[in-house]
């Protein structure tokens, strides 16, 4: 064992992208990373050529964009399982399989061109599909119909006992349509973790919350500020086939919708209300649901298309007889959008090289580095490639709920998503900074690379809830997603922000997300080595990182560990 003792000052600064960065907040943290012998040699096995070889295969046209349920999906899974096998990882699942089948259902709602709402006095408003309203099916059935359902404004639609917050107050909301605000209350620093978005502020929580009230449907009042993205994203993400896990016995609304801000204002006005006044009333623990005096009907035909894919996972068993039962989980989703609409050049293959080819290559490289250690780490290393992340983070959610591995046995999840192909940076971004002690551990590791840690600038965008780490967090596993920041070494200030912005504009979720000769992979290598150091330190530690005091996932972790009963 080699002990790397570090006491450091971590500078936490928001990214200055568009708006000026606030002054740096200096926090002191002391973390001791214990690394296994042979760590440095193992770390040098992570090299650009290997990363490039994996991503070049996975993002090649032959893999057809890795769309769930496609031939390309099957080839991807075989490739990943083959790589794990050759590195000495054993199959994780029953019957000596690297694959865990994930049954999915594709739902395509045939939304009406116009959706109308009627006031008690007979006047009405109607909205144009895609431009003013969006709707998706809430149930996996070929037809969804609601007749003259009452519309009720329910504020944020949140029930959070730990915040002493309940927007429903026991009102009878059965079979009603709930109009709800996006985001969570954040006008005081102590309220729902202040500005930062918690899961209470995400659309998936809102719809589940409405379903628990027995509501027929839910409509979110969309604003760019409260969502963290513009209407265009709501529109693009919800047109066409939507994948879901096969429905269980959880409560479900019949439909879920969004209205633009202008549309929401008009809806409130139709019932004689002022939306801004309603929102003001919702900014209080005393808020009561407000029936708007408006009803609506809708009749949706739904194409229901069952399909299946699989998560891929292998395990490297740990060396400590007591601790090998526990595992550090490395993850990187393997799916992308497959073959779809052609772009300007006529290309129809959504290769997903950055999303998420480079991240898979990082997870494979870290897996290889662990396998090359002269002695295995004390805890086991689980390498996990979840399916169907792009449309709902479904594969990891299925795994988390499947009981294939008890949540208490997983001590940390390190997720790789997207990546940096523009060179080395002096900073590292942690999405959702402040949630767990993993931040301090990563800061200590980053310090060995002369890099500093920062959070993402747009804390309201809720990035922590938007990739596979969230599935692990929800079952209590301390989880982290980090990658290179924006301060590229040897580049002008602002250069990094420009690269990311141009990539989002020209390549994100488009056929042009392909492997390119211009890529500079030394930053990607450094990030993978950082992940290896963090994973190795946790795998060998006497005491593993926990959630921050009072974090939303802390209680779930304690229950999981207690339930394991070791
Ligand atoms: Zn992705």
Boltz pocket constraint, residues with backbone or C-beta under 6 A from the ligand:
constraints:
  - pocket:
      binder: B
      contacts: [[A, 333], [A, 335], [A, 355], [A, 356], [A, 389], [A, 390], [A, 417], [A, 418]]
      max_distance: 6.0
